[in-house]
Amino acid sequence: MTGVVGLRDEKLKELPQSLRDIGTRLTAVDASVNHIRSLPSFLNEFSQLQKLILTRNELVALPESLGELQQLKVLVLDFNKISTFPVCLCTLVRLEKLSMTSNCLTMIPQEMSRLTALKEVNFADNRITHISCDFQQLINLESLTLSNNNIEELPVSLRFCVKLKELHCDRNMIRHVPSEILLECRSLRTLSLNENPISIETLEATDGYKEFEQRRREKASKVISSQVMMGGGTLNEAISRNT
């Protein structure tokens, strides 16, 4: 029996007990588009699970047993009703992708800094106002999406994410970008700040902007269709220009 199970759009209210028959052979589960409100405590039996996708369910919390899935690399919880970041996730030391778009999160806790294998994080479309996470430990992070929240300040500790290539922060309340991010995130080539109160003049006056702009242009030159777009107040690579 294959270790990959598809349960998408099956009108489920819970994960079926039959999954226990697969046990340690289970490597991936997609139970998206269901009515699942909670996850079973027997999750810890799936010790080889690497991918868990639960998009568009009715989850409000996660069980502690989820934190025992030490082989988990991909966790997608988009379009649920989770209001508090599940601290149990912070023991998932091999987790590379975490997506929790369109939930009800209000903050990113310090504990997330323990997820040192993270490469891609997406918290778009939540209610985040505060970021306590110390990104100094997340040295493998390549893509961070925080769009459509209520964030006023980007943490200076993002400076340590030397592999960060994309930072998406559209539709927030950001008025400036710490110069340390532009100076020290030398892999950063995409910075998205549309619909923030920051102006292009403020961004251009920030230390490190010229270095970032050079990297951005080098990337753009490799893409034939790339161009600078000024219409609608947008600069190429979606750097916000609100004047």
Secondary structure, DSSP 4 states (H G I P E B T S, - for coil): --SEEE-TTS--SS--GGGGGTGGG--EEE--SS------GGGGG-TT--EEE--SS------GGGGG-TT--EEE--SS---S--GGGGG-TT--EEE--SS---EE-GGGGG-TT--EEE--SS---EE---GGG-TT--EEE--SS------GGGGG-TT--EEE--SS------HHHHHH-TT--EEE-TTSS--HHHHHTSTTHHHHHHHHHHHHHTSTT-----GGGEEGGGEE---
